[in-house]
Amino acid sequence: MSKRLWLVLGVIIVAALAGWGINRREKTDQQTELNSGKKIVVVINCGPKETDKVAVKNLKADIAEFNKIYPNIEIKWTDRGYSPDSFATSIAGGTAEDVITLWATEGYVAERGYAWDLTKMINDWEYKDQLNMSMLEPFKRNGRYYALPMSGYIIGMWYNKKIFRDAGLTKGDGSYLVPENWEEFARTAQKLTNRKKGIAGYGIYGKGAYAGWGMLNWVWQAGGDFEKEVGGKWRATFGESETVKAFEFVRDLRWKYDCLQPNLLLATQDVWPLFAAGQIAMTNGTNDWTPILINQNGMKIDEIGMALLPAGPAGRANQLGGDYCIINPNRPQEVQKAAFKWITWKLLKSVSPEFVKRTGEQMRRQGQVDKISSIPVFTGELDQKMRQTAQEYRDVLIDFPGVWQEASKYIKPEPPFFAQQLYGEYLSPVVQSVLTKEKTNPKQLLQKAAKSFEERFLNQGNSRVEE
């Protein structure tokens, strides 16, 4: 969901890899480092606290593996996480780390000069042609790139294969008739709904901030948005007609098509067990959440389908969440280049077949299920080798590669400012109103909410980002 939920559910890849091959460029880099004899110190944020002995041990193992290739780059860390309230001050005051992990929403840092331009480094990187450039879009400005993705998720749509089969929603080749657009979605959800059997066609979020967050994709698919920079100022735009259209569609799902679960005021964690139990046929899902359906709720891995979210009047949209890495623009160039080596080394490690094997073997020993790369950072040979290795462990490793590669073409990050307040205080009441009151006028409610949100929060945010 939000950045906070991602931090809870996300899994940081920390297992050290043995036998990772050193390519020719890395050999050249290594020789240069050895010949120079100069130590370059790179400081990263979001490191573990010293009291977290396991995390410290794992990070040190990562650094030791990295130093086999780059012995003259010393990696240090702080346990300070990214904070939008103090970030600009730390950059200006010279206290920010060299590598800064922050959220996918923070693309504004590029246009305000808070991130080093990575374009040349990326273009010169030998794996550039295998990068999925769509995943770099949140931090792309004027054709230049300012961050690389490290971990995250894309929202797709889970569907229960058994319920689809029972409803006759399959093709002749055995594949499933998942809805491609809003019209198909409403009809399909209605057909899948069976009140006598206790089955709802679609599971919606209606509780607290989850309700507001759950509207992101619907609004984008309708052509709307929530916050937009106009003339150097951020404005609330969710009172406009496109957003109203999305809320009206959700209202129709409840009252016209009657395809939602009986208890409408649920959070994500409340919907998951209902989906796993066969009481919901479709709901939003991610790679990262899927193991929870199996490990905690007993759903069979073969009964879980994943599809793109349906396209709306303005096309497709799939929300992206997670972490990106930027490099401090005020550091010496030798430090910046060393920082780039650390980031890209971590990226390559995350798609290593050795890592996939290690994870698969560990899951089999534990009798659990996990997932592989949640976001398709690479295409080509790197991605293919990882996926091929994962096929050997498809009984314990979740993977929907085709879905995520396609979904990455339509990714949208969460609104950049005051997202939790937006979701919980402003969007959620409107969602709950359209779900519980058939005659609700979402236009009136949204326009009032947008005006208040802009006055209370975005005006403060405008002052903050100008500092």
Sequence and secondary structure as in RCSB ss.txt:
>XXXX:A:sequence
MSKRLWLVLGVIIVAALAGWGINRREKTDQQTELNSGKKIVVVINCGPKETDKVAVKNLKADIAEFNKIYPNIEI
KWTDRGYSPDSFATSIAGGTAEDVITLWATEGYVAERGYAWDLTKMINDWEYKDQLNMSMLEPFKRNGRYYALPM
SGYIIGMWYNKKIFRDAGLTKGDGSYLVPENWEEFARTAQKLTNRKKGIAGYGIYGKGAYAGWGMLNWVWQAGGD
FEKEVGGKWRATFGESETVKAFEFVRDLRWKYDCLQPNLLLATQDVWPLFAAGQIAMTNGTNDWTPILINQNGMK
IDEIGMALLPAGPAGRANQLGGDYCIINPNRPQEVQKAAFKWITWKLLKSVSPEFVKRTGEQMRRQGQVDKISSI
PVFTGELDQKMRQTAQEYRDVLIDFPGVWQEASKYIKPEPPFFAQQLYGEYLSPVVQSVLTKEKTNPKQLLQKAA
KSFEERFLNQGNSRVEE
>XXXX:A:secstr
  HHHHHHH        SS    HHHHHHHHHHHHH   EEEEESS   TT HHHHHHHHHHHHHHHHH TTEEE
EE      TTTHHHHHHHT S SEEEEETT THHHHTT S   HHHHHHSTTGGGB GGGGGGGEETTEE  EEE
EEEE EEEEEHHHHHHTT B TTS B    BHHHHHHHHHHH BGGGTBEEEE   SHHHHHHTTHHHHHHTT  
SEEEETTEEEE TTSHHHHHHHHHHHHHHHTS  B S     HHHHHHHHHTTSEEEEEE TTTHHHHHHTT   
GGGEEEE   BBTTB  EEEEEEEEEE TTS HHHHHHHHHHHHHHHHHHT HHHHHHHHHHHHHHT  EE  SS
  B HHHHHHHHHHHHTTTTTEE  HHHHHHHGGGEEE  SSSHHHIIIIIIHHHHHHHHH TT  HHHHHHHHH
HHHIIIIIHHHHHHHH 
